């Protein structure tokens, strides 16, 4: 009898345990679902963090590339401007060098008139004076234009010979008390454009 009652009590306890587990099961399922959502959210945040890091790296690379391209463009523009300035300067130099022969002709003509006036035995004719005045006016205008372009003749007489500026065509014995290696005569004037020697002066040097 006791055994039968004990069995009934055990069956009742089993039924209560099953019922209790059934009541807790939904809570356990809810916790599992919530945990899964949390884990999924964490994974998504981690993925987004990796994506943001990748995008930041790509942005840094693109920014660095743009900076490099900007620097290369600045260097290219600076180099192009320098080459353009050099080309303009070279073209100007070539044109001016051709004009220097004309300047020499005017200069020699005016020097010849001075010598002719010194040798003249009579008064100079009005036609001669007018012609000389016209030639001198043209010469001065030409020299003024050269000056505006920063082209000036060199001062050579009495200066020490300098290979960077002078071309020695002849040497003459130095006079008494005169130093050696001094420019004593100028055959053709030299010209400078700024700091650049445009044409070397052809000179005679004391030796």
KEFI-732320 format. One record per residue: z, x, y of N, C-alpha, C, O in turn. Coordinates in steps of 0.1 Angstrom, whole numbers, plus 5000, padded with zeros to 4 digits. Each point is the difference from the previous one (the first is absolute). Example, Ala and Ser with C-alpha at 12.3 -4.5 7.8 and 13.67 -1.06 7.14 Angstrom:
BEGIN
{pt {5078,5132,4943},{5000,4991,5012},{5000,5009,5012},{5007,5010,5000}};
{pt {4986,4986,5011},{5000,5009,5011},{5008,4992,5011},{5001,5005,5011}};
This chain:
BEGIN
{pt {5000,5008,4988},{5000,4992,5012},{5000,5008,5012},{4993,4998,5010}};
{pt {5015,5013,4990},{5001,5009,5011},{4987,5007,5002},{4996,5003,5011}};
{pt {4998,5000,4978},{4987,5007,5001},{4989,4991,5006},{4992,5005,5008}};
{pt {5009,4982,4989},{4990,4991,5006},{5002,4999,5015},{4991,4999,5007}};
{pt {5022,5000,4997},{5003,4999,5014},{4996,5013,5007},{4996,4999,5012}};
{pt {5007,5012,4982},{4997,5013,5006},{4985,5001,5002},{4995,5005,5010}};
{pt {4997,4990,4980},{4985,5000,5001},{4996,4992,5012},{4990,5003,5007}};
{pt {5016,4985,4994},{4996,4991,5011},{5003,5007,5014},{4992,4999,5009}};
{pt {5019,5008,4991},{5004,5007,5013},{4990,5011,5003},{4996,5002,5011}};
{pt {5000,5005,4979},{4990,5010,5002},{4986,4995,5004},{4994,5005,5009}};
{pt {5002,4983,4985},{4988,4994,5004},{5000,4996,5014},{4990,5001,5007}};
{pt {5022,4993,4997},{5001,4996,5014},{5000,5011,5010},{4994,4999,5011}};
{pt {5012,5012,4985},{5000,5012,5009},{4986,5006,5001},{4996,5004,5011}};
{pt {4996,4995,4978},{4986,5005,5000},{4992,4991,5009},{4992,5005,5008}};
{pt {5010,4982,4991},{4993,4991,5009},{5003,5002,5014},{4991,5000,5009}};
{pt {5022,5003,4994},{5004,5002,5014},{4994,5013,5005},{4995,5001,5012}};
{pt {5004,5009,4980},{4994,5013,5004},{4985,4999,5003},{4995,5005,5010}};
{pt {4998,4987,4981},{4986,4998,5002},{4998,4992,5013},{4991,5003,5008}};
{pt {5017,4987,4994},{4999,4992,5012},{5003,5009,5013},{4993,4999,5010}};
{pt {5017,5010,4989},{5003,5008,5011},{4989,5010,5003},{4996,5003,5012}};
{pt {4998,5002,4977},{4988,5010,5002},{4988,4993,5006},{4993,5005,5008}};
{pt {5006,4982,4988},{4989,4992,5006},{5002,4998,5014},{4990,4999,5008}};
{pt {5023,4999,4996},{5003,4998,5014},{4997,5012,5009},{4996,4999,5011}};
{pt {5007,5013,4983},{4999,5013,5007},{4985,5005,5000},{4996,5008,5009}};
{pt {4997,4987,4982},{4986,5006,4998},{4992,4998,5013},{4993,5010,5004}};
{pt {5007,4978,5002},{4992,4999,5013},{5005,5010,5010},{4991,5006,5008}};
{pt {5022,4997,4993},{5005,5010,5010},{4995,5014,4997},{4996,5007,5009}};
{pt {5004,4996,4978},{4995,5013,4996},{4985,5001,5003},{4995,5011,5005}};
{pt {4997,4979,4993},{4986,5000,5003},{4998,5001,5015},{4991,5007,5004}};
{pt {5017,4987,5004},{4998,5000,5015},{5003,5014,5004},{4993,5006,5009}};
{pt {5017,5001,4986},{5004,5014,5004},{4988,5009,4996},{4997,5009,5007}};
{pt {4998,4989,4981},{4989,5008,4996},{4988,4999,5009},{4993,5010,5004}};
{pt {5004,4977,5000},{4988,4998,5009},{5003,5006,5013},{4991,5006,5006}};
{pt {5021,4993,4999},{5003,5006,5013},{4999,5015,5000},{4995,5006,5009}};
{pt {5010,5000,4980},{4999,5014,4998},{4986,5005,5000},{4996,5010,5005}};
{pt {4996,4982,4988},{4985,5003,4999},{4994,5000,5013},{4992,5008,5004}};
{pt {5011,4981,5004},{4995,4999,5014},{5004,5012,5008},{4992,5006,5008}};
{pt {5021,4998,4991},{5004,5011,5008},{4993,5013,4996},{4996,5008,5008}};
{pt {5003,4994,4979},{4993,5012,4995},{4985,5000,5004},{4994,5010,5004}};
{pt {5000,4978,4996},{4986,4999,5004},{4999,5003,5015},{4990,5007,5005}};
{pt {5019,4988,5003},{5000,5002,5015},{5002,5015,5002},{4993,5006,5009}};
{pt {5016,5001,4984},{5002,5014,5001},{4987,5008,4997},{4996,5009,5007}};
{pt {4997,4987,4982},{4988,5006,4996},{4989,4998,5011},{4993,5010,5004}};
{pt {5007,4978,5002},{4990,4998,5011},{5003,5008,5012},{4991,5006,5006}};
{pt {5022,4995,4997},{5004,5009,5012},{4996,5014,4997},{4995,5007,5009}};
{pt {5007,4998,4979},{4997,5013,4996},{4985,5003,5001},{4995,5010,5006}};
{pt {4997,4980,4990},{4986,5001,5001},{4995,5000,5014},{4991,5008,5004}};
{pt {5015,4984,5004},{4997,4999,5014},{5004,5014,5007},{4993,5004,5009}};
{pt {5018,5001,4987},{5004,5013,5006},{4990,5011,4996},{4997,5008,5009}};
{pt {4998,4992,4979},{4990,5010,4996},{4987,4997,5008},{4993,5010,5004}};
{pt {5003,4978,4998},{4988,4996,5007},{5001,5005,5015},{4991,5005,5005}};
{pt {5021,4993,5001},{5002,5004,5013},{5000,5015,5002},{4994,5005,5009}};
{pt {5011,5002,4981},{5000,5015,5000},{4986,5005,4999},{4996,5009,5006}};
{pt {4996,4984,4985},{4986,5004,4998},{4992,4997,5013},{4992,5009,5004}};
{pt {5010,4980,5002},{4994,4997,5013},{5003,5010,5011},{4992,5003,5008}};
{pt {5021,5000,4992},{5005,5010,5010},{4993,5014,4998},{4996,5006,5010}};
{pt {5002,4998,4977},{4993,5012,4998},{4985,4999,5004},{4995,5010,5006}};
{pt {4999,4979,4991},{4986,4998,5004},{4999,5000,5015},{4991,5006,5006}};
{pt {5019,4988,5001},{5000,5000,5015},{5001,5014,5005},{4993,5003,5010}};
{pt {5016,5004,4984},{5002,5014,5005},{4988,5009,4998},{4996,5008,5009}};
{pt {4997,4990,4979},{4988,5007,4998},{4989,4996,5010},{4993,5009,5005}};
{pt {5006,4978,4997},{4990,4996,5009},{5002,5005,5014},{4991,5004,5008}};
{pt {5022,4995,4996},{5004,5005,5014},{4997,5015,5001},{4995,5005,5010}};
{pt {5008,5003,4979},{4998,5014,5001},{4985,5003,5000},{4995,5009,5007}};
{pt {4997,4983,4986},{4985,5002,5000},{4995,4997,5014},{4991,5007,5005}};
{pt {5014,4982,5001},{4995,4997,5014},{5004,5010,5010},{4992,5004,5008}};
{pt {5020,5002,4990},{5003,5011,5009},{4991,5012,4998},{4996,5007,5010}};
{pt {5001,4996,4978},{4991,5011,4997},{4986,4998,5006},{4994,5009,5006}};
{pt {5001,4979,4992},{4987,4996,5005},{5000,5001,5016},{4991,5004,5006}};
{pt {5020,4991,5000},{5001,5001,5014},{5000,5014,5005},{4994,5003,5010}};
{pt {5014,5006,4983},{5000,5014,5004},{4987,5006,4998},{4995,5008,5009}};
{pt {4998,4989,4980},{4987,5006,4998},{4990,4995,5011},{4991,5008,5004}};
{pt {5010,4979,5000},{4991,4995,5010},{5003,5007,5013},{4991,5004,5008}};
{pt {5022,4998,4996},{5003,5007,5012},{4994,5015,5000},{4995,5004,5010}};
{pt {5007,5002,4978},{4994,5014,4999},{4985,5000,5001},{4994,5008,5007}};
{pt {5000,4982,4987},{4985,4999,5001},{4996,4997,5014},{4990,5006,5005}};
{pt {5017,4985,5002},{4996,4997,5014},{5002,5012,5009},{4992,5003,5009}};
{pt {5020,5005,4989},{5002,5011,5008},{4990,5011,4997},{4995,5007,5009}};
{pt {5001,4995,4978},{4990,5010,4997},{4986,4996,5006},{4993,5009,5004}};
{pt {5004,4978,4995},{4988,4995,5006},{4999,5002,5015},{4990,5005,5005}};
{pt {5021,4993,5001},{5001,5002,5015},{4998,5014,5003},{4993,5004,5010}};
{pt {5013,5005,4983},{4999,5014,5002},{4986,5005,4998},{4994,5008,5008}};
{pt {5000,4987,4981},{4986,5004,4997},{4991,4995,5011},{4990,5007,5004}};
{pt {5012,4981,5001},{4992,4994,5011},{5002,5008,5012},{4990,5003,5007}};
{pt {5022,5001,4997},{5002,5008,5012},{4994,5014,4998},{4994,5005,5010}};
{pt {5006,5000,4978},{4994,5013,4998},{4985,4999,5001},{4993,5009,5006}};
{pt {5001,4980,4989},{4986,4998,5001},{4995,4998,5015},{4990,5006,5004}};
{pt {5018,4987,5003},{4997,4998,5015},{5001,5013,5007},{4991,5003,5008}};
{pt {5020,5005,4989},{5001,5012,5007},{4989,5010,4996},{4995,5007,5009}};
{pt {5001,4993,4978},{4989,5009,4996},{4987,4996,5007},{4993,5008,5005}};
{pt {5004,4978,4995},{4988,4996,5007},{5000,5003,5015},{4990,5004,5005}};
{pt {5022,4995,5001},{5001,5003,5014},{4997,5015,5002},{4993,5004,5010}};
{pt {5013,5004,4981},{4999,5015,5002},{4985,5004,4998},{4995,5008,5008}};
{pt {4998,4986,4983},{4986,5003,4998},{4992,4997,5012},{4991,5008,5004}};
{pt {5011,4980,5002},{4992,4996,5012},{5004,5009,5011},{4991,5004,5008}};
{pt {5021,4999,4994},{5004,5008,5012},{4995,5014,4998},{4996,5006,5010}};
{pt {5004,5000,4978},{4995,5013,4998},{4985,5001,5004},{4995,5010,5005}};
{pt {4998,4979,4993},{4986,5000,5004},{4998,5000,5015},{4991,5005,5006}};
{pt {5019,4988,5001},{5000,4999,5014},{5004,5013,5007},{4996,5003,5011}};
{pt {5011,5005,4982},{5005,5013,5006},{4988,5009,5003},{5001,5008,5010}};
{pt {4988,4992,4983},{4989,5008,5004},{4994,4995,5013},{4996,5008,5008}};
{pt {5004,4979,4994},{4996,4995,5013},{5010,5004,5011},{4995,5003,5011}};
{pt {5017,4997,4986},{5010,5004,5010},{4998,5015,5004},{5001,5004,5011}};
{pt {4996,5004,4978},{4997,5014,5003},{4988,5002,5009},{5000,5009,5009}};
{pt {4990,4983,4989},{4988,5001,5008},{5003,4997,5015},{4996,5007,5009}};
{pt {5012,4982,4993},{5004,4997,5014},{5008,5011,5006},{4998,5004,5011}};
{pt {5011,5001,4981},{5009,5011,5005},{4992,5012,5004},{5003,5006,5010}};
{pt {4988,4998,4981},{4992,5012,5003},{4991,4998,5012},{4998,5009,5008}};
{pt {4997,4979,4994},{4991,4996,5011},{5008,5002,5013},{4995,5005,5010}};
{pt {5017,4990,4990},{5008,5000,5012},{5004,5015,5003},{5001,5004,5012}};
{pt {5002,5004,4978},{5003,5014,5002},{4988,5007,5006},{5001,5009,5008}};
{pt {4987,4987,4987},{4988,5007,5005},{4998,4996,5014},{4995,5009,5008}};
{pt {5008,4979,4997},{4998,4997,5014},{5010,5008,5009},{4996,5003,5011}};
{pt {5015,5000,4984},{5010,5008,5007},{4994,5014,5003},{5001,5006,5011}};
{pt {4993,5000,4978},{4994,5013,5001},{4988,4999,5009},{4998,5010,5008}};
{pt {4994,4980,4991},{4988,4999,5009},{5005,4998,5014},{4993,5006,5009}};
{pt {5017,4987,4994},{5005,4999,5014},{5005,5013,5005},{4998,5003,5012}};
{pt {5008,5005,4980},{5005,5013,5005},{4988,5009,5003},{5001,5009,5009}};
{pt {4988,4990,4983},{4989,5009,5002},{4990,4994,5011},{4991,5008,5004}};
{pt {5011,4980,5000},{4990,4994,5010},{5002,5007,5013},{5011,5003,5005}};
{pt {4977,4999,5001},{4999,5007,5013},{4999,4990,5012},{5002,5004,5012}};
{pt {4996,4984,4984},{4998,4990,5011},{5008,4987,4997},{5006,4999,4989}};
{pt {4994,4992,5020},{5007,4987,4997},{4994,4993,4989},{4988,5000,4998}};
{pt {5020,4993,4994},{4996,4992,4989},{4993,4987,5005},{5004,4994,5010}};
{pt {4985,5002,4983},{4993,4988,5004},{5008,4988,4997},{5008,5000,4990}};
{pt {4990,4989,5017},{5007,4987,4997},{4997,4995,4986},{5009,4994,4994}};
{pt {4979,5008,5001},{4996,4996,4987},{5009,5007,4989},{5004,4994,4991}};
{pt {4998,5019,5011},{5008,5008,4991},{5014,4995,5000},{5007,4998,4990}};
{pt {4998,5000,5022},{5014,4996,5002},{5002,4986,4993},{5010,4998,4993}};
{pt {4981,4993,5009},{5001,4987,4994},{4999,5000,4985},{5007,4993,4993}};
{pt {4984,5016,5002},{4998,5001,4985},{5013,5006,4994},{5005,4995,4990}};
{pt {5001,5015,5016},{5012,5006,4995},{5011,4990,5000},{5008,4999,4991}};
{pt {4993,4993,5020},{5011,4990,5001},{4999,4990,4989},{5010,4996,4994}};
{pt {4977,5000,5003},{4998,4990,4989},{5004,5006,4986},{5007,4993,4992}};
{pt {4989,5019,5006},{5003,5007,4987},{5015,5001,4999},{5006,4998,4989}};
{pt {5001,5006,5022},{5014,5002,4999},{5007,4987,4998},{5011,4999,4993}};
{pt {4984,4990,5013},{5006,4987,4998},{4999,4995,4985},{5010,4995,4995}};
{pt {4979,5007,4999},{4998,4997,4986},{5009,5008,4991},{5007,4995,4991}};
{pt {4994,5018,5013},{5009,5009,4992},{5014,4995,5001},{5007,5000,4990}};
{pt {4998,4997,5022},{5014,4996,5001},{5003,4987,4993},{5010,4998,4994}};
{pt {4980,4992,5006},{5002,4988,4993},{5001,5002,4985},{5008,4994,4993}};
{pt {4984,5015,5002},{5000,5004,4986},{5013,5006,4996},{5006,4997,4990}};
{pt {4999,5012,5019},{5013,5007,4997},{5011,4989,5001},{5010,5001,4992}};
{pt {4990,4990,5017},{5010,4990,5001},{5001,4991,4987},{5010,4997,4995}};
{pt {4978,5000,5000},{5000,4992,4988},{5005,5008,4988},{5007,4994,4991}};
{pt {4991,5019,5008},{5005,5008,4990},{5015,5001,5001},{5008,5000,4990}};
{pt {4997,5001,5022},{5014,5000,5003},{5007,4988,4995},{5011,5000,4994}};
{pt {4983,4988,5009},{5005,4987,4995},{5002,5000,4985},{5009,4993,4994}};
{pt {4982,5014,4999},{5001,5001,4985},{5008,5012,4996},{5000,5004,4988}};
{pt {5008,5001,5021},{5009,5011,4997},{4993,5013,4996},{5005,5008,4992}};
{pt {4983,4994,5013},{4992,5012,4997},{5000,5009,5013},{4996,4996,5010}};
{pt {5010,5016,4988},{5001,5009,5011},{4995,5013,4996},{5002,5004,4989}};
{pt {4993,5004,5021},{4995,5014,4997},{5012,5009,4999},{5011,4998,5006}};
{pt {4988,5013,4986},{5011,5009,4998},{5000,5010,5011},{4989,5003,5006}};
{pt {5023,5002,4997},{5001,5011,5010},{5001,5013,4991},{5010,5002,4993}};
{pt {4980,5006,5008},{4999,5012,4991},{5001,5013,5008},{5006,5010,4994}};
{pt {4989,4992,5018},{5000,5012,5007},{5014,5005,5002},{5009,4993,5005}};
{pt {4993,5020,4991},{5013,5006,5001},{5010,4996,4990},{5012,5005,5000}};
{pt {4984,4987,4990},{5009,4996,4989},{4998,5009,4988},{4989,5006,4998}};
{pt {5022,4996,4994},{4999,5008,4988},{4990,4994,4990},{4999,4987,4999}};
{pt {4993,5021,4994},{4991,4994,4991},{5007,4993,4989},{5010,5005,4994}};
{pt {4985,4983,5003},{5006,4991,4990},{4989,4995,4991},{4992,4992,5004}};
{pt {5009,5011,4983},{4989,4996,4991},{5000,4985,4998},{4989,4995,4997}};
{pt {5022,4998,5006},{5000,4986,4998},{4992,4993,5011},{4996,4988,4999}};
{pt {5002,5019,5013},{4993,4994,5011},{4988,5007,5005},{4991,4995,5006}};
{pt {5008,5018,4990},{4990,5009,5006},{4991,5005,4989},{5004,5002,4988}};
{pt {4983,5001,5016},{4991,5007,4991},{4995,5012,5007},{4993,4999,5010}};
{pt {5011,5013,4986},{4996,5012,5007},{4986,5004,4996},{4997,5003,4989}};
{pt {4994,4997,5021},{4986,5004,4998},{4998,5015,5003},{4992,5006,4994}};
{pt {5016,4999,5016},{4998,5014,5003},{5014,5006,5003},{5010,4993,5003}};
{pt {4991,5020,4997},{5012,5007,5004},{4995,5011,5011},{4990,5007,4998}};
{pt {5018,4994,5012},{4997,5010,5010},{5013,5008,5002},{5011,4996,4999}};
{pt {4987,5017,5004},{5012,5009,5003},{5008,4994,5011},{4995,4995,5010}};
{pt {5018,5005,4988},{5009,4995,5010},{5000,5009,5012},{5000,5012,4999}};
{pt {5001,4982,5013},{5001,5008,5012},{5013,5006,5001},{5009,4997,4993}};
{pt {4992,5013,5017},{5013,5007,5001},{5011,4990,5004},{4999,4992,5009}};
{pt {5012,5009,4984},{5011,4991,5002},{4999,4986,4994},{5008,4992,5001}};
{pt {4980,5006,4992},{4998,4987,4994},{5005,5000,4985},{4998,5010,4993}};
{pt {5008,4979,5003},{5004,5000,4986},{4988,4998,4991},{4990,4995,5004}};
{pt {5012,5009,4983},{4990,4998,4990},{5002,4986,4993},{5011,4995,4999}};
{pt {4978,4999,4998},{5000,4987,4993},{5002,4988,5010},{5005,4990,4996}};
{pt {4990,5012,5016},{5000,4990,5010},{4986,4995,5003},{4991,5008,5000}};
{pt {5008,4979,5002},{4987,4994,5003},{4996,5004,5014},{5007,4997,5010}};
{pt {4982,5011,4992},{4996,5005,5013},{4987,4992,5005},{4997,5001,5012}};
{pt {4996,4992,4979},{4989,4992,5005},{4998,4989,4990},{5003,5000,4988}};
{pt {4991,4989,5018},{4997,4988,4992},{4985,4997,5000},{4994,4999,5010}};
{pt {5001,5001,4978},{4985,4998,4998},{4998,4985,4999},{4990,4994,5005}};
{pt {5018,4999,4987},{4999,4985,4999},{5014,4994,5000},{5009,5005,4992}};
{pt {4993,4985,5016},{5013,4994,5001},{5004,4993,4987},{4992,4994,4993}};
{pt {5021,5007,5004},{5005,4992,4989},{5007,4988,5005},{5004,4999,5011}};
{pt {4996,4991,4980},{5006,4987,5004},{5010,4996,4989},{4999,5003,4988}};
{pt {5011,4989,5017},{5011,4995,4991},{5001,4985,5002},{4999,4995,5012}};
{pt {5002,4998,4977},{5003,4985,5001},{5014,4998,4995},{5002,4999,4988}};
{pt {5007,4999,5021},{5014,4999,4997},{5005,5013,4994},{4998,5010,5007}};
{pt {5008,4990,4981},{5004,5012,4994},{4990,5007,4991},{5002,5011,4995}};
{pt {4986,4982,5004},{4990,5005,4991},{4989,5008,5008},{4996,4996,5011}};
{pt {5001,5016,4984},{4989,5008,5006},{4987,4993,4996},{4996,4999,4989}};
{pt {4997,4997,5022},{4987,4993,4998},{4989,5010,4999},{4990,4999,4992}};
{pt {5011,5012,5016},{4990,5011,4999},{5006,5013,5004},{5007,5001,5011}};
{pt {4992,5009,4981},{5006,5013,5003},{4993,5006,5012},{4987,4999,5002}};
{pt {5020,5008,5006},{4994,5007,5012},{4994,5013,4995},{5007,5008,4993}};
{pt {4981,4995,5011},{4994,5013,4997},{5002,5010,5012},{4997,4997,5011}};
{pt {5010,5014,4985},{5005,5008,5010},{4997,5015,4997},{4996,5004,4989}};
{pt {5007,5004,5021},{4999,5015,4999},{5015,5005,5002},{5007,4996,5009}};
{pt {4997,5013,4982},{5014,5004,4999},{5001,5015,5003},{4991,5008,4996}};
{pt {5019,4995,5011},{5003,5015,5003},{5004,5007,4987},{5008,4995,4992}};
{pt {4987,5017,5007},{5003,5008,4988},{5003,5014,5004},{5003,5009,4991}};
